Amino acid sequence: MSTPDNRITEWLAGQQDAMLAELAAMVNIDGGSYDKAGVDAVGEQVRAFLTRHGVAVEVLPQQKHGDCLRATVESSEGAGTGNARRNIVLMGHRDTVFPKGEPQRRPFRVENGIAYGPGVADMKAGIVMNMFVLAAFQKFGGAPGPVVGLFTGDEEIGSPEGRPVIESEARAARVVFNSEPGRPTGNVVTGRKGGVFSVIDITGKAAHSGANFEAGISAIEELARKVQALHALTDLKRGITLNVGLVSGGQSVNTVAPSAQAQIDLRYVDPADRDELMGAIHDITNRSYVPGTSATLTIRGEFVPLKQNPGTDAVFKLYQQVAGFKTDGEFAGGCADSGFTALMGAPTLCAVGPVGGKAHSPEEYLEVSSLVPRAQAVARAILKLDEAGV
């Protein structure tokens, strides 16, 4: 008699073409973090697919960013006790970092077994993978508890609206699999940096740069000096990086700049470093290198580190045992929503999605041959949770 394990993995084995079709449609939808309509269009694709496969989907409206979707496959094993009542969560984000029109400039394509396009690995392939895993468990059953798919819409900017939804789900979770892209090595991620996205707005004084130069106070000069001070906080040995990734300012080429802005990306490893570094950033903000300027600091988004713990270790060991391919755990400098779920106490494994690399760049790619095996690996891990005592 065929077991759920065999039925699920066999069904997934035949789904690569269907996965690619869903991925192509998804990559070709605009969906930057601030494009709510685009991210919601991706959400509608997810909802429509899951509904066709009999999976119940709830839309959790968000005001500024993409709505969250919560899909549920009820356990076929009865109410159960203990862990069997707790949710098994598959998580992923639908937003990308790319500007409006990027899919039109370079649409989805496959060449020599490699797929390309904006967000193809980070993390639309992971979203597609989760869709098919949910459909498989709805079709064949066998999960030792409810399987929940959580699809959020603002991870790339620190999940300012999605974080409360994620943390609420994590509090009731037995385990969380976050389908960020598998590493180019084929590894999953067992640890990540924390990060803070913040903005410094600087005020100076406008003046004609030729006729009345001395009356002006340059916000751009102040910005340049602050950027140097911020970058000087980088300490690679401690895993600390400061990057001013976006700058803007000024009024015209012949006007002393009355305003300027710097957007800052802070990354750190040790949670204790967060307050020290944010204190230093506040000090730089409040210091006027150019007399007469003033500045304010605003935090726009924040990630917490994904820290290794006994729960994370147990999930990783289970995944490694049942994956069906060689994989190891590694530390990643990038941040992710998995830090929030781990902070809530949910055993969390990150980067279980299909394998890809060069995220956030025009060279972003996905290994097509990894779509099915990575889906099967997550399904096997879910099926073996009871045996592993997770």
N, C-alpha and C positions, 0 to 999 in steps of 0.2 A: 504493500500500500504506500502510495506517495505521501511524503510528509510535507507540511507547510514549507519547510526549508527548501526541499527540492522543487516544489511547485513555484515558489516565489523566485528562486534563483534561475530556474528554467524559463519562466516567463520574462524576467528581466533580460535574459540572454538574447531574446529575440526582439528587444525594443530599441536597439541602437538607431535605426533609421527614424523611428518615431521620435526619439529623443532629439536627434539632429533637426528634425522638422520644427519641433517646438523651440529649440534653441535658436534656429535661424530667425523665426518670427520674433522672438523676444529680443535678440540682439539688435534687430532692425527697428525697434521702438526706441525713440528718444526717452531717456530716463535719468537725467542728472538730478542730484539731490534736491535742488530748488525747483525742479520742474514737476510740480505735484500732478499735473494732468498726465504727464508721460509715465511717471512711476505708477499712477493708478491704472493707466492703460496696461502696463505689465501685470498689475494685480488682477485685472479683468481676465487676462489670458490664463493666469494661474487658476482663478476661480472657475472659469468655464471648463478647463481641463478636468479639474477635480470633480466638479458637478457631473460631468459626463461619466465619470468613473464611480459615481455614487458616494463620494466623500462629502460630508457636510462642511460648509465653509461659512464662517462668520466674519463680517467686515467690521473692523473697529475704526471708526472715522478719526482722522487726525486733522487739525486745523490748518497747519502750514505745509506739512510734508505729506508724502504718500501714506495712504491709509494702511493700517496693519490688517493682515488676514490671518485668521486662526482656523485651521482645518483639523477635524477630529475623525479618527478611525477608532471606533469603540472596540474594546477588547472582546474577542470571541471566547475568552476563557472564563467568563463570568465575573462577578464582582470581585472575588478574591479577597485576600487579606494582605496587610502590610504593604510591601513594595508593589504588589500586583494592582493596587488601587491608584498608584501614582503615575503621572503622565511620563511618557517617553517622548522627548521633544526633539524634532528636527527643525533647525533654525537657519534662516538665511535672509539676506537683504536684497532688495530689487533695484536700488538706486546705483548710479555710476558717478564717476567724477568728471565726465566729459561734457563739453559745451553743447548747446543746442545745435542740431544739424549734423552731429558727428556720424550717426549711422548712415546718413545720406552721402557723406563724403567718403566713407569707407565701410560699406555694408558687409554683412556676414559673408564669409567665403571659406571654402575648404581646399587646401592644396597639400597633396602628399600626406594625407592623414592628419594634418594640423588645421585647426579652425582659427579664424581671425575675426576681429570685430570688436567694437567698444563694449567692454564688460563681459566678453565671452568667457573669461575665466573668473573674473572678480565682479559679481559671482553668479552670473546668469546660468552657467552650467550647473552650479550647485543648487540653484532654485529648481531647475528642470529635474535634476537627480532626485530631489526631495519629492517633487510631484509624482514621479514614477514609483518611488518607494511607498508612498502613501497609497497610491492606486493598487500596488501589489498586495499590501496588507488588507485593503478593503476587499479585494477579490478573493484572497485565499485564507485570510485570518492567520492565527498562530501567534500574534504578539502577546507577551505576558503583561498586558496592561494597555490602556488607551495610548494611541500614538497621535501626537499633536504636531502639526506643521505650523510654524510661526513664520510669517513672511512680512518683514518690516520694510520701511521705505526711506530711512535717513541715516543709515550707518556710516556712510562716508564722511559725514559732518559731525560725528560723535553721538548720533541717536538722541538729539535733544527732545523729541517727542516719543520716540520708540522705547527709550530706556525704561520708563515706568511700566510699559506693557511687558517688556522682556523680564524685568525683575519680578513682576507679579507672577508670570508664568513659571519662572525659575523656582520660586518659593514652594511650588507644589510639584516640582519635577523630580522624577526618579533618576534621570540621566538626560544630558543634553548633547546632541551631535550637531556641531555647527559646520555647515557645508561650505566654508571658505575653500578656495582652491587648494588641492593637494600640492605639496612642494614639488619643484622640478625633479627632486631626488626620489619622489614617490612617497616621501614621509608625510606624517600628520604633524600637527603642532600641539605640544604639551605645555608651552609657556609663551607669553607675549609681553611686550612692553605696555606700560600705561602711557596715556597722552592727554595733553590739554591743547585745544584750539582756542586762541584768543586774539583779540584785535586791540591795537593801540590807535586811538584817534588823537591827532595833534592839531592844536590851534596856534596860528601865528598872526601876522598882520599884513594885509595887502598894501602894496605901494607900487608905483610905476618904477620899473627896474632901471630906467635910464634917468628920468627927470627927478625922481624922488626916492632913490634907492635907500638912503640912510633912514628913511621913515618906516621902512618895512622890517618885518621879523619873519624869517623864512622857516616855515613848518617843514619844508623838504630838507633843509640843512639839519634841523633837529631830528628828523626821521633818519637821516644817514648816520648820525652819531649814535642814535639809539640802536640801529641795526648792528653796528659794530659791537656795542656793549652786549647786546643780546647774544650774538654769535659767539662772543668770548665765554659765555657760560657753558658751551659744549665741552663735555669731558668724556671722550670715547672710552677710556678705561673703565669708567663707571656706567657706561651704557647710556649716557645722557647726551641728547642732541637738541639744539635749538636751530630752527630753520624759519627765517622770514621768507615765506613762499610767495606772497603777493604784496605789492606796494602800489599806492596811488597818491595823487596829490596835485596841488597847483591849480591855477586859474587860467593862465596863458603864459606863453614863453617870455613876454615882456612885463610880467607881474611877479613881484616877490610873493612866494607862495603863502596864502593865508591858511591852508589846511593840508593835511597829509594823513595817510593811514598805512599801517603795517599789520599784516595778518601773520600770526606766529604759530608754529607747530613745535610743541615741546614733547619729547619722548624720554621716558625713564624706565628703569628696571625695578628699583627698590621703592616700595610705596612711601617709605620715610623721606625719600628725596623730593617728593612732590611738593610739600609745603615749603621746603627750603628754596626750591627753584622758583616757585610762584612768588615767594617773598622777594627774591632778587629781581624778578620781572616787575613787580610793583615798584621797587626802588628805582629801577631804570625809568619806568613810566613817570614817576613823580619828580625825577630830577630834570631840571631844565639845563641842557648843555648849551643851548642858545637862549640867553636871557630874554624874558618876555614871552616865551612859549609856555603852553600848558598842555596836558595830555590826560586822557582817561583810558582805562583798561577794561575790556569786557570779555568775559569767558563765553564762547559760543557753543562749545561742545567739549565733552571730556570722556575719556576711556580709563578704566582701571586695569592694572596688569592681570593677566591670566597666570595665576600662581599654581605650581604643582602641589598636590596634596594627596592623601591616601585615596580619596574618591576618584580623582583624575587619573592616578596611577592604575587603579583597578580597571577603569574603563579602557585605558590605553592597552593594558595587557590583554584584556579580552579581545579588543579589536585586532591586535597583532596576531593573536592565536587563530582567529577565524577568518581573517581577511581573504586568504587565498593567494596572496602575493607578499613579497618581502617589503616590510615597511618599518620605519623607526620613528621615534619622536624627536622633534627638534624645536629650538627656540626661535621665535620670529620677532623682528624689530617692529613689524606692523602691529597696529592695534585692531581689536575686533570686539563685537558684542559678547563674545565668549567670556570676557573678563567680568561682565556684569552677572552672568549666570553663575560663574564660579564664586563670585563674591556673596551671592545669596545661598551658597552651600550646595548647589547642584553639581554632582560629578560631571565634568564637561570635557569633551574632546573636540578640538578645533581642526579645521583644514581637512575634513574627511571628504570634501568634494572632489570632482574630477581634477586631474593633474594639469596645471598650466603655469604660466609665468609671465614676467614683464608687465605686470599689472600697472594700470594708470599711464600706459604709454601707447603710442601707435603700433608698437611691436607686440602687444599683448597676444598671447596664443593659448590654445587648448589642445591637448592630446586627445583626439577623438576616441582612440582605442581605450581610454581610461574611463569613459562614461559608464559602461556596463559593469566592469569589475568594481568600481568604487561604489556603485549603487548596491551591488550584491554584498559587498563587505559590510555596509551599514545594516542591511537587512539581516545578515547572519549574526551580527553583534546584538541586534535587538532580540532575535530568537533565542540567543544563548544567555540572556541576562540572568535568568533564574539559576542556571547551572553555575554561572560564575559568581553568584552571590552579590551581584551589583544592585 
